[in-house]
Amino acid sequence: MRIKVCSPQLGIAPESNSGGEVYDREVIKAFCNHGIKVITILPKNKPYLIDKNLKAYYLPFPFIWPPYLFNIFIIPWLFWLYKKYNFNVLRIHSPYFVGLGALVFKFFHPKIPLVAVYHHLEPKKHVYNLINRLFIHQWNIIIADSQFTKDQIIKKYKVGESKIKIIYAGVEKRFKNIPKKKSLVKKYQLKGKKVLFFLGELKPRKNLKFLIKVFNKIDNLGVKLLICGQGKLFDSLKKQVQGLGLENKVIFTGYIPEKEKVDYYNLADIFLFPSSLEGFGMPIIEAGACSVPSIASDISSLKELVLNRKTGYLARFSDLDDWKKKIEELLENENLRKRMGLAGRKFSQRFSWNKTVEKQLVIYKNLLEKI
């Protein structure tokens, strides 16, 4: 049976750096590369990858707030697209934004399997929690991108273990070790400096205020911290840096275009990821693919992505002294950095978007065979 996937999305922009959007964009791209027809619904004028196997339709609105109202708007489109394309899998990129609409569709078309993707649970978002409590047992299959996420779902919602399949995210082949780009070294005045590096959204769970506190304790004048990304904490983080007198040592680059990310990772001596919650910390694998060792919090899925003392260090969450000790140990030992970087490069090769999608397609085929 030929697989046709309908996957309504709030966004799959080619230039997005947002983890969930990157995940969906790369999964859909890999589906298309495997010859799978994908039909999506997007808010008006949202950019997407142009591919012969991807057909996109726009809602009449460019922006939907609150986002869970997307559930309501997609309902008539799901029925129309089913009649037009006869898709046989409905992919729920987020149960919060698509799940309720998918269940309305499923009521009338019970033979269409619902495949829901979970990156992690949202502990402080009560509407999301309510949606899960009411409907999580209705999905035919749940795809979790880490053991941590699977354990979260089982513990909180008592979902049967066999219903949840762990399929890790991937990393693109373009992420690799290359020479430092001279123009960036000059731009950020990095010549002769060691570089600590963070890339991601500037939001509370990334724990960047803590990271700046740690950096303030580092006893090494030849070190700079690059914070790459944008987000609502930008102004408060800059004020924190100014208050500590670190303006010449902490660099905020702002948004980094996708095509430039490899160049930026290769500026780094150590990648730092102090996040409090991650379903899958994609930047750790991207950094590893560029032969950069990581230091990450010893919680959530990060324990699955850093091989402690092999590809980097797991540091106790928000323990300033432990982070300081581990950063300084790596800064002072070039051979250790190189050894961990090479191990990270090797470990990163376990992850690819082709593998991610091939495993998902096996699940889709099994579901369709049972109908």
Secondary structure as UniProt FT lines:
FT   STRAND          4..6
FT   TURN            14..15
FT   HELIX           19..33
FT   TURN            34..35
FT   STRAND          37..42
FT   TURN            44..45
FT   TURN            52..53
FT   STRAND          54..58
FT   HELIX           67..69
FT   HELIX           70..85
FT   STRAND          89..92
FT   HELIX           95..99
FT   HELIX           100..108
FT   TURN            110..111
FT   STRAND          114..118
FT   TURN            123..124
FT   HELIX           126..135
FT   HELIX           136..138
FT   STRAND          141..144
FT   HELIX           147..157
FT   HELIX           161..163
FT   STRAND          164..166
FT   TURN            173..174
FT   HELIX           182..187
FT   TURN            188..189
FT   TURN            191..192
FT   STRAND          194..199
FT   HELIX           204..206
FT   HELIX           208..217
FT   TURN            221..222
FT   STRAND          223..228
FT   TURN            232..233
FT   HELIX           234..243
FT   TURN            244..245
FT   TURN            247..249
FT   STRAND          250..254
FT   HELIX           258..260
FT   HELIX           261..265
FT   TURN            266..267
FT   STRAND          270..273
FT   HELIX           282..289
FT   TURN            290..291
FT   STRAND          294..297
FT   TURN            300..301
FT   HELIX           302..305
FT   TURN            309..311
FT   STRAND          312..315
FT   TURN            317..318
FT   HELIX           320..331
FT   HELIX           334..348
FT   TURN            349..350
FT   HELIX           353..370
//
